[in-house]
Amino acid sequence: MSANSRLTIAAHALTWIGLYQRRGHEVATSEQIATSVNTNPVVIRRLLGELRKAGLADSRRGAGAGWMLARDLAAITLLDVYRAIEAGPVFALYRATPDPECVVGHGIGPVMTAVYDGVEAALCGELAKTTLEDVLRDILKAA
């Protein structure tokens, strides 16, 4: 099973846009962002479309088209980004109901649900602690 990189790509794109805007540019193209991420501009456009729906990014069409932040980097947490792009919980139970006559089949759902709820709460708690401003600060500090 491969790891999901959508949160990293979304955080990268938004942080890049924020830095680009601080350097005096009004909008960034998906091609520019894709070059930094090293992916296809279509991937960036789709992801930024989801971020736009969540109120984290905005776009301009026509002459001077491109992407911009809808909120300041300091007002966007990794949890905001995560919720904008990840549909549903981190873990899920079976698609089909296990055998209710089996002791494990009968009891595994409630037990695993409790564990998964705890994992989800911990994940959200950690992501809420970091803003994209923190991410940019740490990037610039390391550079």
ROFI-474398 format. One line per 3 residues: number of its first residue (from 1); their letters; for each residue x, y, z of C-alpha. Coordinates in steps of 0.5 Angstrom, whole numbers, plus 500, padded with zeros to 3 digits. Layout:
# residues N
NUM> a> X/Y/Z | ...;
***
This chain:
# residues 143
1> msa> 500/500/500 | 503/507/498 | 503/513/502;
4> nsr> 498/519/501 | 502/525/499 | 496/530/497;
7> lti> 497/533/504 | 504/535/503 | 503/537/495;
10> aah> 497/542/498 | 501/545/503 | 507/545/498;
13> alt> 503/549/493 | 499/554/498 | 506/555/502;
16> wig> 509/557/495 | 504/561/493 | 504/565/499;
19> lyq> 512/566/499 | 511/568/491 | 506/573/493;
22> rrg> 510/576/499 | 516/577/493 | 511/582/490;
25> hev> 507/577/485 | 499/577/485 | 498/571/482;
28> ats> 502/564/481 | 500/559/475 | 499/552/476;
31> eqi> 505/551/471 | 510/555/476 | 507/551/482;
34> ats> 508/544/479 | 515/546/477 | 516/547/484;
37> vnt> 512/541/486 | 515/537/480 | 508/534/478;
40> npv> 504/535/472 | 500/542/472 | 493/538/472;
43> vir> 495/535/479 | 496/542/482 | 489/545/478;
46> rll> 485/539/481 | 488/540/488 | 487/548/488;
49> gel> 480/547/486 | 479/543/492 | 482/548/496;
52> rka> 478/554/493 | 472/550/495 | 474/550/502;
55> gla> 476/558/502 | 484/557/502 | 485/559/495;
58> dsr> 482/563/490 | 483/564/482 | 483/569/477;
61> rga> 481/567/470 | 483/571/463 | 489/576/462;
64> gag> 493/575/468 | 490/568/470 | 493/564/476;
67> wml> 492/562/483 | 493/566/490 | 491/565/497;
70> ard> 484/566/500 | 487/567/507 | 494/569/510;
73> laa> 499/563/511 | 498/565/519 | 491/563/518;
76> itl> 491/556/515 | 493/550/519 | 495/544/516;
79> ldv> 488/541/519 | 485/546/514 | 488/543/508;
82> yra> 487/536/511 | 480/537/511 | 479/541/505;
85> iea> 483/535/501 | 481/529/504 | 474/526/504;
88> gpv> 473/521/510 | 476/518/515 | 484/516/515;
91> fal> 481/508/517 | 475/505/515 | 472/498/517;
94> yra> 470/493/512 | 465/494/506 | 461/488/508;
97> tpd> 459/486/515 | 463/480/518 | 460/474/521;
100> pec> 456/476/527 | 456/469/529 | 464/469/530;
103> vvg> 466/472/536 | 472/476/533 | 467/478/527;
106> hgi> 462/481/532 | 466/485/536 | 472/487/532;
109> gpv> 468/493/529 | 466/497/536 | 474/496/538;
112> mta> 477/498/532 | 472/504/531 | 474/506/538;
115> vyd> 482/506/536 | 481/509/529 | 477/515/533;
118> gve> 483/516/537 | 488/516/532 | 483/521/528;
121> aal> 483/526/534 | 490/525/535 | 492/527/528;
124> cge> 487/533/527 | 490/535/534 | 497/535/531;
127> lak> 495/538/524 | 491/544/528 | 498/546/531;
130> ttl> 502/548/525 | 500/554/520 | 503/554/513;
133> edv> 506/560/516 | 510/556/521 | 511/551/515;
136> lrd> 514/557/511 | 518/560/517 | 522/553/518;
139> ilk> 523/552/510 | 526/559/510 | 530/557/516;
142> aa> 533/551/514 | 535/554/507;
***
